[in-house]
Amino acid sequence: MNALYRHELYATSKTAATSAEREKARQTYLDEKGVSEDFRW
């Protein structure tokens, strides 16, 4: 189930209508994947 949730977040981060929605989905996706703040842009 986590993989499906992360896939949906990734897809939303690429296709959301507004840049704010894309950024929120991107940040949530990176949090779920466990990517450190130091490796983000």
N, CA, C and O atoms as a GROMACS GRO file, in nm:
protein
  164
    1MET      N    1   0.081  -0.120   0.000
    1MET     CA    2   0.000   0.000   0.000
    1MET      C    3   0.086   0.126   0.000
    1MET      O    4   0.050   0.225  -0.063
    2ASN      N    5   0.198   0.121   0.071
    2ASN     CA    6   0.283   0.240   0.073
    2ASN      C    7   0.334   0.275  -0.066
    2ASN      O    8   0.345   0.393  -0.100
    3ALA      N    9   0.365   0.175  -0.145
    3ALA     CA   10   0.414   0.201  -0.280
    3ALA      C   11   0.308   0.269  -0.364
    3ALA      O   12   0.338   0.360  -0.443
    4LEU      N   13   0.184   0.228  -0.350
    4LEU     CA   14   0.075   0.291  -0.424
    4LEU      C   15   0.057   0.436  -0.380
    4LEU      O   16   0.036   0.524  -0.464
    5TYR      N   17   0.064   0.460  -0.251
    5TYR     CA   18   0.051   0.596  -0.199
    5TYR      C   19   0.165   0.684  -0.250
    5TYR      O   20   0.141   0.797  -0.293
    6ARG      N   21   0.288   0.632  -0.246
    6ARG     CA   22   0.402   0.710  -0.295
    6ARG      C   23   0.391   0.736  -0.444
    6ARG      O   24   0.427   0.844  -0.491
    7HIS      N   25   0.342   0.638  -0.520
    7HIS     CA   26   0.325   0.658  -0.664
    7HIS      C   27   0.223   0.769  -0.690
    7HIS      O   28   0.244   0.853  -0.778
    8GLU      N   29   0.116   0.770  -0.615
    8GLU     CA   30   0.015   0.875  -0.631
    8GLU      C   31   0.073   1.012  -0.597
    8GLU      O   32   0.045   1.110  -0.666
    9LEU      N   33   0.154   1.019  -0.492
    9LEU     CA   34   0.219   1.146  -0.457
    9LEU      C   35   0.313   1.191  -0.568
    9LEU      O   36   0.316   1.308  -0.604
   10TYR      N   37   0.389   1.097  -0.622
   10TYR     CA   38   0.482   1.130  -0.730
   10TYR      C   39   0.406   1.182  -0.852
   10TYR      O   40   0.443   1.284  -0.911
   11ALA      N   41   0.301   1.112  -0.888
   11ALA     CA   42   0.222   1.154  -1.004
   11ALA      C   43   0.161   1.292  -0.981
   11ALA      O   44   0.160   1.375  -1.072
   12THR      N   45   0.113   1.317  -0.861
   12THR     CA   46   0.056   1.448  -0.829
   12THR      C   47   0.163   1.555  -0.833
   12THR      O   48   0.137   1.667  -0.876
   13SER      N   49   0.284   1.521  -0.790
   13SER     CA   50   0.392   1.621  -0.790
   13SER      C   51   0.431   1.661  -0.931
   13SER      O   52   0.492   1.766  -0.951
   14LYS      N   53   0.397   1.579  -1.030
   14LYS     CA   54   0.428   1.611  -1.169
   14LYS      C   55   0.310   1.671  -1.244
   14LYS      O   56   0.330   1.742  -1.343
   15THR      N   57   0.187   1.643  -1.200
   15THR     CA   58   0.071   1.680  -1.282
   15THR      C   59  -0.031   1.770  -1.214
   15THR      O   60  -0.134   1.801  -1.275
   16ALA      N   61  -0.008   1.813  -1.092
   16ALA     CA   62  -0.106   1.897  -1.022
   16ALA      C   63  -0.127   2.028  -1.097
   16ALA      O   64  -0.040   2.075  -1.170
   17ALA      N   65  -0.243   2.086  -1.077
   17ALA     CA   66  -0.283   2.206  -1.152
   17ALA      C   67  -0.199   2.328  -1.115
   17ALA      O   68  -0.164   2.409  -1.202
   18THR      N   69  -0.166   2.343  -0.987
   18THR     CA   70  -0.090   2.461  -0.945
   18THR      C   71   0.048   2.421  -0.894
   18THR      O   72   0.070   2.307  -0.853
   19SER      N   73   0.138   2.517  -0.898
   19SER     CA   74   0.274   2.489  -0.851
   19SER      C   75   0.276   2.464  -0.701
   19SER      O   76   0.360   2.387  -0.653
   20ALA      N   77   0.186   2.526  -0.626
   20ALA     CA   78   0.180   2.503  -0.481
   20ALA      C   79   0.140   2.359  -0.451
   20ALA      O   80   0.198   2.295  -0.363
   21GLU      N   81   0.043   2.307  -0.525
   21GLU     CA   82   0.002   2.167  -0.507
   21GLU      C   83   0.115   2.072  -0.546
   21GLU      O   84   0.137   1.972  -0.478
   22ARG      N   85   0.185   2.102  -0.654
   22ARG     CA   86   0.297   2.018  -0.696
   22ARG      C   87   0.406   2.017  -0.590
   22ARG      O   88   0.461   1.911  -0.559
   23GLU      N   89   0.439   2.133  -0.535
   23GLU     CA   90   0.545   2.141  -0.434
   23GLU      C   91   0.506   2.066  -0.308
   23GLU      O   92   0.589   1.996  -0.250
   24LYS      N   93   0.381   2.079  -0.264
   24LYS     CA   94   0.336   2.008  -0.144
   24LYS      C   95   0.344   1.857  -0.166
   24LYS      O   96   0.390   1.784  -0.077
   25ALA      N   97   0.301   1.810  -0.281
   25ALA     CA   98   0.308   1.667  -0.311
   25ALA      C   99   0.453   1.621  -0.318
   25ALA      O  100   0.486   1.512  -0.272
   26ARG      N  101   0.540   1.703  -0.376
   26ARG     CA  102   0.682   1.668  -0.386
   26ARG      C  103   0.744   1.655  -0.248
   26ARG      O  104   0.817   1.559  -0.220
   27GLN      N  105   0.716   1.751  -0.160
   27GLN     CA  106   0.771   1.747  -0.025
   27GLN      C  107   0.720   1.625   0.052
   27GLN      O  108   0.796   1.557   0.121
   28THR      N  109   0.591   1.597   0.039
   28THR     CA  110   0.533   1.481   0.107
   28THR      C  111   0.594   1.352   0.053
   28THR      O  112   0.624   1.261   0.130
   29TYR      N  113   0.612   1.344  -0.078
   29TYR     CA  114   0.674   1.226  -0.139
   29TYR      C  115   0.815   1.205  -0.084
   29TYR      O  116   0.851   1.094  -0.047
   30LEU      N  117   0.894   1.311  -0.079
   30LEU     CA  118   1.030   1.299  -0.029
   30LEU      C  119   1.032   1.259   0.118
   30LEU      O  120   1.118   1.182   0.160
   31ASP      N  121   0.938   1.312   0.197
   31ASP     CA  122   0.927   1.272   0.338
   31ASP      C  123   0.896   1.122   0.349
   31ASP      O  124   0.957   1.052   0.429
   32GLU      N  125   0.802   1.075   0.268
   32GLU     CA  126   0.763   0.934   0.271
   32GLU      C  127   0.878   0.843   0.228
   32GLU      O  128   0.895   0.734   0.283
   33LYS      N  129   0.957   0.886   0.131
   33LYS     CA  130   1.071   0.808   0.084
   33LYS      C  131   1.186   0.810   0.183
   33LYS      O  132   1.275   0.725   0.176
   34GLY      N  133   1.187   0.905   0.275
   34GLY     CA  134   1.294   0.914   0.373
   34GLY      C  135   1.415   0.990   0.324
   34GLY      O  136   1.526   0.970   0.374
   35VAL      N  137   1.396   1.077   0.226
   35VAL     CA  138   1.506   1.156   0.172
   35VAL      C  139   1.540   1.267   0.272
   35VAL      O  140   1.453   1.342   0.314
   36SER      N  141   1.666   1.275   0.308
   36SER     CA  142   1.711   1.374   0.405
   36SER      C  143   1.695   1.515   0.351
   36SER      O  144   1.704   1.537   0.230
   37GLU      N  145   1.670   1.610   0.440
   37GLU     CA  146   1.658   1.751   0.400
   37GLU      C  147   1.785   1.800   0.330
   37GLU      O  148   1.778   1.889   0.246
   38ASP      N  149   1.899   1.743   0.364
   38ASP     CA  150   2.026   1.786   0.306
   38ASP      C  151   2.038   1.750   0.158
   38ASP      O  152   2.119   1.809   0.087
   39PHE      N  153   1.960   1.654   0.112
   39PHE     CA  154   1.969   1.610  -0.027
   39PHE      C  155   1.858   1.667  -0.115
   39PHE      O  156   1.840   1.624  -0.229
   40ARG      N  157   1.784   1.761  -0.062
   40ARG     CA  158   1.673   1.820  -0.138
   40ARG      C  159   1.712   1.957  -0.191
   40ARG      O  160   1.800   2.023  -0.137
   41TRP      N  161   1.645   1.998  -0.296
   41TRP     CA  162   1.666   2.132  -0.348
   41TRP      C  163   1.547   2.218  -0.316
   41TRP      O  164   1.545   2.336  -0.352
   0.00000   0.00000   0.00000
